[in-house]
Amino acid sequence: MATDLLDATFAALADPTRRAILTRLAAGEATVTELAAPFHMSQPAISKHLKVLERAGLVSRGRDAQRRPCRLEARPLKAAVDWLEAYRDYWEESYQRLDALLAELGEDG
């Protein structure tokens, strides 16, 4: 994944409102009005959040007659998970060293 898109993905995910919007869209498409309903903010404020999500490639908007439903686009999330996966090995090795140290300390005690 290009660094700019990865940066945009993580920047979009940094906001709890945007994460909540993505969680809602994971259940199915929704309009801006439907997305704004659970929040104490205006539709224009939700639209600003959606623009950030769109720039990151996490949301797309379609057209269905008079509706303009928003849809989750999960591909950038997969790329972010793949990037983070490299650090899983680091943490697993760190925990294994800690387990070994604790076992060694337990044997001495």
N, C-alpha and C positions, 0 to 999 in steps of 0.2 A: 504494500500500500504506500502511496506517496506520502511523504512526511507532512505536507500541508493538509491532506485529507485526514490523516491520523490526528494531527493537532486539532483540526476542526471537530473531529469526533469527540475527543476528550474534553474540549472546551464546551461542546454542547451538553455532554454528560455531567459537567460540573454543577449544573443548576438543578435543584430538586424539582422545580416545576417542569422542566423539560424531561427529566427522568419519569415523572408521573405521566406526562403526555405519552411518552413512548410505551409505558406500561399499559395505558388505556388502549393505545393503538394496536398493541399485541393481541388484544381481544377482538379486533376488527376495525374497519374504517369508521371514521367519525367526521362530522363537520366541525367548523370552528365553534359554533354555538354549543354543540354537544361537548366539545373539549373544554370549553370555558365554564360549563355548569358547575363542576365541583370546586372551582377556585373562586376566591374573593377578588377577582380582577376582571377588567373589561375585555371584551372581544379583541379590541386593538392590541392590548397587552399580550393576549394569547397569540395573536397573529405575529407579534414580534418574536416570541419564543419559537413559533413554527418556522419563521424565516431562518433563524439560527439552525434549527434542525434540518431544514431543506438545504442550506449551504453545506452542511456536513454530510448530506446524502442520506440522512436517516429517515426522512419523511418525503413523500411525494404527494402532489395534489392532482386529483382527476376531475372529470366533469361528468355528471350524471344528470341530464336535463338541467334543472335549476340548482341542483346540489353540487357542491365542490368538495367531495370527501377527501380526507387526508388518509394516507396509508403509511404503515411502517415499512421501511426499507432496511432490512436487517444486515445486509452485506457489510456495511462499515463496522457494525458491532462484531461480526465474525473476525474482521481484520484486526480490531482492537484486542479481542481475546487472543488471537494468534500471537500478537506482539507481546502481550502479558505472559503468555505461556512460557516464554523463554525464562522468565523469572521464577517460575514454579520449580524448576530444577535447582536453582540457587537456594530457595527456601527449604526444599526437601533435604538437600545436602546439609544445610545449617541445622535442621532439626535432627538429622541422623547423628551429626557430631555432638549435639547437645544430649541426645539419648545415650550415646557412647560414654560421654563424660559423666552423666548421672549414674550409669551402670557401674562405672569405675569407682566413683565416689561411694556408691552403695556397697561395693565389695570391700572397701577399706574400713567401713564403719561397722 
